[in-house]
Amino acid sequence: MNLDALAGNARLKSQLSGASHLPHAILLGGPRGSGRHTLARLLAQAMVCDRPDIAPCGQCLNCRRVAEGIHPDVPPLSAFVSSKDRDKKDIVVDTIRNLRNDAFIRPNQAKRKVYLIDPAETMNVNAQNALLKVLEDGPEYASFLLIAENPMALLETIRSRCVCYELTPPGGQAERSDLPEDPKVKAAVERFAAAFREQSELALMEWSVGVQNDKLSREQMAQFYERIVALCADALAHRPGAYLWGNALSPQQFSALAQLCKNGWAAMERNVSPAHSAGWFAVSAWELM
Ligand SMILES: [Zn+2]
């Protein structure tokens, strides 16, 4: 596959270039500027291109129509939004139902139909559950490209049915796994990972006492949560940062842990004290194990 148009992301590009066929459900995650929309366009082109040997060729009618956003078999999500839902910020269940009905109509011009769902994390739970059905038993020619800044915000059931690719901004944080600069945050992260690795309730409680003794500020506690979310993402994507965790956790546990951190992080914005938050987090994390 020819992915020269995508900046950076060398490892991901070589991985995809060697792929003999593209999966029917793909989840592209990554922050702003990481190229997830560019990659989505290239993958959509590759799926419908007339020249599979050099796809996406960028020259055939299918490729050009995708680039212009006018390919009949690569419709924008907005085509499925009912007029009553135009003002809604979330992607609602009716939109996904309309998409599903469309998926059962055979492609018009290409061999495949490609549905882009962007930003996928704005699907509400009902919409995600409706999508799940199409991912499971949609027609063979239908492919789904989910784009999300934060893939962890999607239901685990959706993520597990997609092949996930995580993009990073060029020249940016290729190794997000490095530890934070702030010594208090760094110590809190290391101690927490160690307690989790040992699966020890006592170590988790000691960790929360340590946070109180170190008098972490609200900002430092927020950084702690942010860092644990990044480390969970590293573990789920098998990146080097995962070493901190050992091998004790399942993907479901990492997802649940990341969700806990997001709740903890949100609580920091609501003026919950760091000491109180650490106590809550230690108990909740223990319940995960
Ligand atoms: Zn082409």
Residues whose N, C-alpha, C, O or C-beta is under 5 A from the ligand:
A	BS01	ZN	C49 D50 R51 P56 C57 G58 Q59 C60 C63
